[in-house]
Structure formats: C-alpha cells, structure tokens
Amino acid sequence: MKSQQGYYGQYGGSYIPEILYTSQQQILNAFEEAKNDPTFIQELHKQWQQFSGRPTPLTHCENLSNHFGGAKIYLKREDLNHSGAHKMNNVIGQGLLVKRMGKSRVIAETGAGQHGIATALVAARLGLECTIYMGKKDIARQYPNVFWMKQLGATVVSVNTGSQTLKDALDEALRDWSSSHDTSHYLIGTACGCAPFPEMVSYFQSVIGKEVREQSQIQFNALPNKLYACVGGGSNAIGLFENFIADKQIEMIGVEAAGKGAKIGEHSIRLSHGLGSKGIAQGFSSIFLQNESGQLQDTHSIAAGLDYVGVSPIIAHLAETQRIRMTYATDEEVLQACSLLLTKEGIIPALESSHALAAAFREAKQLSNKENIVINLSGRGDKDIFNVAKAFQDEEFVPFIQEYVKDFYQDKTTQQT
Ligand SMILES: *Cc1c(COP(=O)(O)O)cnc(C)c1O
C-alpha cells in the first residue's frame, strides 16, 4: 500500500535513532529503484517460483462447504510455500534487496520461528551471514524450527528479557542493527517497523492477493465475496487484502487471537474490541496493547505467530476507516477449526491460520451458496505438533517423547564409554 512519507492515516512513520537514518534511507532508495527495475522483478519471480513453489493453489473445500451448507469455501494455500508459510514471499524479496545493497549479513526477530527459518533458508541460498533473535519462551514452544535454523548455519540468540517473546526479540534485533547497520540488514518479518518496512513487506506479500484475483476469475468466474486472514503483525492479511482494497463490495475480515480470556496477558486482541490504544514503539506509530504510562503489556495466544503486542500501521488504518472488519477467535475455537480442516479436508493448518478458519467457519453458515469466500491458510501446522498434541490430550505422545529423550541420552553415554 502506498503511503504519504510512510504514514497510513495517523499511523506509521519512522521513529528511529539518528544513527540508523542513513541505513534507512539506503533501504528506501534501494526498494524504490528495485521496484522499477525489470531485472529485479524478474529475479524475484524466478526465486518465488523456483525456491518457494509459487504460485500457490486456491483450493476449493467441497466437504467443508457442504458441512456448513453456506458459502463456497476456498483456501489460499500459503502453507505450500517452501518452509511452510507465507513468510517466504517477503524474505526472498528483502534477501535480494540485501544483495543489491551490497550487505553481507541479515538480522531477524522471530516468534513462531517461521520467519526465522525462512530467513535462515534464504540466507543460506544467497550466501549471507544470519543472526536470529528469539524469545526464550518461543524457543521452547517452537524448538524444531530453532533446530533447523542452527543446522542451516544461522546463529540463534535466546532473548531472556521481559516476557521472553516476540516483542523482546524485536527490541534485541533493533539493538544489534543500531551497531551493525554498515554491514547488516534488519530483515523485518511482518508489515511493522519504521518506514519503509510496512510498505515493503506488504509489497512482497501482495503476490498472495494478486494470485487470488487471477485464480478466482479462472476457478469461479468472479471475485470473492469475502476474504479472511489472521492478524499477528498483519503481513499475510495485508498480502491478501491489498489488491482488493479498491473493490468496495468485497468484505475483508482480520482475525485476532482472543487466547484464553479477556484479562491482560491472556490474549492478543489489539483492534477488535478497542483494547489497544495509539502509541509509538519499535520504530513506528500504531495501536499497541499498553497501560496508561505506555508500558507494553503481556500477550498470549496458542499460536506463537499471533502473540504480538502491536499491529501493522496499515492494518490499524484500514480498521479505523472500516475498510476491514476486525474480529477474533479463542484458543478453543481455533482448535475446533483446526480439527475440522484436518478431518474434512485432509489439510494440516497452522494454529495461526486456524484463527482465520474459525472466524470464517462461524460466518459461512449464514451465507448463501452463491457466495465465495477465501481464507488465507498462512501456514502449515507441522510445527505445532507439540502444542496440538497437548491440547488434544494425546496420551501416547508423552511416552513417545520420553522414549526419545531416553534414547538420546543412552546414545550419548554409549559414545562416551
Ligand atoms: C508469522 C505467522 C503469522 C502472523 O504474521 P502476520 O504478519 O500477521 O501474517 C500467521 N501465520 C503464520 C503461519 C505465521 O507463520
């Protein structure tokens, strides 16, 4: 989305230490040039196709549509990207920009680990050094991703401050960048941060909506009636929505994490209930969950990728001007939606994406079968195996892990003797 000097209504902007100003201008210029350079665009599309498998399909879910007896349900399959989520679209784009700027190292923060792993993969492919900042709690929740980041050659730094989640990792990554910006690029994973990151990330993610536009014309000879996406930082949502903003008849719904309750620290609802308020943090102005003195509050979601205290200034603006409708889904609704997609369609959704599913399923029943709705399946659920097993109380999972741990140490003792 285009902005006036990085502003979307009253949100956005660039609140960074002066020391970063030159690097920020460099990114701004490189991005503007690259967008208008056919060679860059060609390379971007080549990498999207050859490395990430784009275009991703638009899948008609006949069983689910019949189950609800309402709207025809389609899924945009971002789960089929290399590394299993939409994150790859943006990381490939910024990775190519890093090469263009002649820098040799990337820094990134990650919550669910999906952005971290996408960054580590692209860094390996493009020959860049890579440091990933991750909250200690998120490392525990998403260890399989951490394991692969390390094997890919990335340095993973555990952040033990604050709530030990995404917002703390973000602060640490910014600190690193302040002292390393000559050689390093801060590869932000969502449509947040100082200008031009919100615009740049949504530019790279807008390939999602562009494909949906073409695919819906081909597959059901019309544009979709409604679009659903979960909202963490907001990048998969804006990626789906951007190309449809001018089509006023299309309703766009953003879904936040209602977690396990309305108390502070139990949810990540910033917009849908007016729980968040305007503030400036982490380099930009937007809606944040904060107390009266502007201290950022703790958040929770069963989906690590939605467990974030701020939101994209673009999403904040689109919500304020009522171009998008914000709603939410609880952890419990999310697990039900996840289970339905598994059993009715044979697809394993990420817990983040299951928020979009939950809201869409709630509403699909009320719609006519002449309406087509598209849900952004932002990622696959393989990474969530531990959380889902715990939530579904699969009793056999515990002995399996215990056996695994026993084996691990036994091998170690054998090697030592
Ligand atoms: C990171 C992530 C999200 C949330 O990030 P957005 O920037 O809001 O898209 C959602 N789904 C998946 C699978 C993710 O990995």
The ligand as a Gaussian input file, in Angstrom:
#p B3LYP/6-31G(d) Opt

LIG

0 1
 C        4.057000     -15.380000      11.343000
 C        2.814000     -16.044000      11.014000
 C        1.575000     -15.375000      11.101000
 C        1.424000     -13.982000      11.648000
 O        2.120000     -12.975000      10.996000
 P        1.429000     -11.911000      10.053000
 O        2.498000     -10.921000       9.791000
 O        0.273000     -11.325000      10.819000
 O        0.979000     -12.616000       8.848000
 C        0.454000     -16.046000      10.674000
 N        0.511000     -17.317000      10.224000
 C        1.663000     -17.994000      10.139000
 C        1.658000     -19.394000       9.650000
 C        2.853000     -17.384000      10.539000
 O        3.990000     -18.070000      10.441000

